[in-house]
Amino acid sequence: MSTILLADHHPITRVGITSLLSQNDDLEVIGNVTSAQELFKFLKNKIPDVLVMEIDLPEINGITALRTIKTQFPGTKMLIFSCHPEEMYAISAIKAGASGYLSKTVSTENLQQAIQQVARGGIYLNKNITEKINSGVSHGNGLISKFKKLSTREAEVLNMLATGKRNKEIAEALDINEKTVSTYKTRLLKKLKVDNLADLIHQTRLLQLRTT
């Protein structure tokens, strides 16, 4: 039996997943946490076979959390269960140490399949995103292929910009200074071949709309 730790600040998500997995003899939820502080406190005492975690966990940026867990608790297998489209965060999450990325719009069967695959040591990505990543096919001149070229940190900055966060907020969330945020914005404009921030955000949101 594989043990599961849930890290999500939405009560209905934690209760729902716990109820679902209670019907699966191969999976057991051994705890649930609602913040980064609770998560790291739990991991210091016990490592689950799979950590199912949301990308927007309170008190810490999701990608930063993945990197920290990978460093401090290297044996932890992590599956991101997120409301954000796979194209926006999946690659960054995998690079940061996750073993899978799953949208909260998937079926209960897919969720259990993903957990079991990660528990066995595999990598889980939605079939559609896997095909798109492999082919590089998307809107216009290869929008997804452009996103694939972004570093993990560039993708983090881009996603925060797309949600309306300001330079100061991004700097605080990622523990960098505002000048560095500006440097990342300049790189993003060049890599995604747009002329201004408005077009940059438009492309990002267009990608989101095309994948929901």
Helices and strands as residue ranges (DSSP letters): E 2-7, H 11-21, E 27-33, H 36-45, E 50-53, H 62-72, E 78-82, H 86-96, E 100-103, H 108-119, E 124-125, H 127-135, H 143-148, H 152-162, H 167-174, H 178-191, H 197-210
